[in-house]
Amino acid sequence: MPYLFEEDVPETDVMFDIDVPEHWAQYDLSGDSLAEMRSRALERYGNRTEDADALNDLFTDIAQVTGDATGSGLVSAAGTFEEYDDGFFMANVCVFVFPSGRGENALDPLKLVEHVYPASATAREGTWLRKTTVDLAESGLGRCGRIYGITDYDTDEAIVRTVAMHTAFEYPDLNKRIMVSCTSPNSREAEEVLDLFDAITGTARFWEREVNPGR
């Protein structure tokens, strides 16, 4: 899921990439394909009322979040819908880009995440959020900030419980900050889902590419 930063230095492009499982779908952030994806998912996985309700809640959430997020830094997203004998697994991963700012104007993506979650998100039993740092030295990123946990999102019709992991990255001399956000409604398998999100996020990496190699 690569993304190219268009910086002022013409000799080098700064690239960011993160690996997601091969069978995951890349989302069309224009929103044109969202209704088609919802129809296909309901046709394939919506045989049970509870599954159809969960899918409708998820796509409503995706549509709202995508509409808000593309104007606030969302540059790429991918996700999956997988059917099993006892239900289905859904998850998505999004990459956000923010200007880092300087001094008092410096922007911390994790503070934005904290602001997004109201008190009600962790008010009920079984919900929680933790803020920590993770060492992604193997990806060349060093220590990165992270917020993760299980939260509730109140809609007009239901309460959607979500497993979430948000990890923020920086790159030397790049005046932007990156946040990788992973979410899933499969809260009953929270430990396994968080392990998956940690593995996906651990593949994140930056690299530099010459614009006109050989010249």
N, C-alpha and C positions, 0 to 999 in steps of 0.2 A: 504494500500500500504506500507507494513512494510519493513524496511531495517535493517540489522544487521551489526554493526561495529565490526570488529575483532581487539580488542585492546590487548595490551601486558599483561594486568592483566587477568589471566586465570579464576579467581573465578567469574567474572561478565561480562555478555554481555551487551553492551549499545544498546538499540533498539530505532529506530525512526519510527513513523507511522503517516499517514495522511489519513483521510477518504475521499473517493470520492463517488458520487452517485452509488448505486448498479448496475445500468444498464450501467455504463461506462465500456469500455473495457480496459484491461491491455495490453499495447503494448509489442510486442516482440522486444527487443532492438537489437537483432541480425540482424534485417532487413529482415529476411526470409519471414515473413508474410505480409510485407508492400504492395507488389504487389497484393496479394490476398485481403487485406483490401480495396485497391483502387478499384479493380474490383467489389467487393460487393457493395461498396458505390456508384459507378457510376451506377450500375445496379438498385439500389434501389432509388437513389436520383438524378440521372443525366438526367432526362427526359427533363429538360429545358436547353437551351444552357448556360445561365448565371450560373445555378447551376453546370453544368458539368465543366465549366471553373473555378469556384471557388474551386471545389473539386480537380481538377488537380493542381491548384496553391497551395492548401494546402498540398497535398501529396508531391509535389516537394519540398516545404518548409520543411516538416517533414523529408523527406529523407536526405536533406542537413544538417538540424540541428542535426538530430540523428547521422549521420555519424561523424559530427564534435564533438558533445557533448559527445558521449560515450567515446571518448578519452580524454575528458576534465572534467570528473566527473559525467556524467549522470548515475544514478543507477536505476531509475524506472520512469515509465511514464504511464499515462492512458488518455483516451479521449472518446468523444462521437460524434455521428452524429444522429441528431433527425429531422424528417420530420414533418412540419406543413403545414397548408393550404396555408399560404403565403410565404413559403420558408423552410429553414432548419436552425438548430442550430448546430454549431461545436465548440468544445473547447478541450483543453488538459491541463494536469498538469504534470510537470516534477520535479523530485527531483535530485538536484546536491549535490555532496560532494566535499569539497576542504580542503586541509591541511591549518590550520590556520596560521602557521609560528609564528615567534616571533620577537619582536622589529621592526626594519626597514623592515624585511621580512614578517611582518604580512599581511595576505591577506584579503581584504575586498570584498566579493562577489558583493556588490552593485556598487563598483567602476568598477568591471569587466563589469557589466551590462551597466553602463554609457558609457564605452569605446566601447561596441558593437554597440550602437545606433549612427549612424553618424548624422551630422547636418541636412541632408535631411529627417531624420525620423520624425522630427517635424517642417519642413519648410512650409508645406502646411496648408491651413485653415482647422480647425477641428482637428488638431493633437496637442498633448501636453504630457508632462511628468512631474510628480511631485515626489519629494523625501521627505519622512516623516518617522515617527516612529509610531508603533501601539502597543497597550498594549494587550498582550496575556497572562495576569496573570492567567486567568481561566485554561489555558493549562499548567501552571507552567513555562512559558517561559519568562514572564516579557515583557519588551519593546524590540521590534525588528525593524530593519530597513526595509524600503519598498520603492520601486519605482513602480509607476503605471501610466497608461495613455493610449492614443491612438496614434499609430505610423504608419508610412508608410514604407513598405519594397519594394524597387525597384528591380524587376526582369527584365530579358531581354525582356519579353513579356507584363508585366503589373505591376501596382502598387498595392500591397496587403496591405490593411489597417487592423490593428490588435489592439485589446484591450488586454492589457498586465498588469500583476501584478507580481512583483518579491519581495519575502520576505526572509530575511536572519535570521538565528537562530544560537545560540551558546548554548553549554551545558558545565557546569563546569567540568574541568579536562579532557575534551575530546578534543584532539588536531586536531579537524576538525570543519569546519563550513558548515552549510547546507543552501541551497537556494531552495525555492519552487517557480517555475515559472509557471504561468497560462497564456494561450493565447487563443484568439478566433478571427475569422474574422468578427463576428457579431457586427460591430461597430455602427450600427443604434440603437442597444439596449445596448449601452455601460454602462449606469447606472445600468441596471439589471445584466449585465454580471459581472461588478465589484463587485456588491453585492454578487453574487454567488461565485466569486473567494475569496472574503473576508471570507465568511462562510466556504469554503473548507479549506483555509489556517488556519483558527481559530481552526481546529480540530488537527493540528500538535502537536505532543507530543513525549517526550523522556521517557524511563523508563529503569530500570536496571533489569536484569534477571540472577539468579544464574545459572552457567554452570552445576553444579552437585548438585542440591538440594537434601538434605537428607543425604549426605555423611559426 
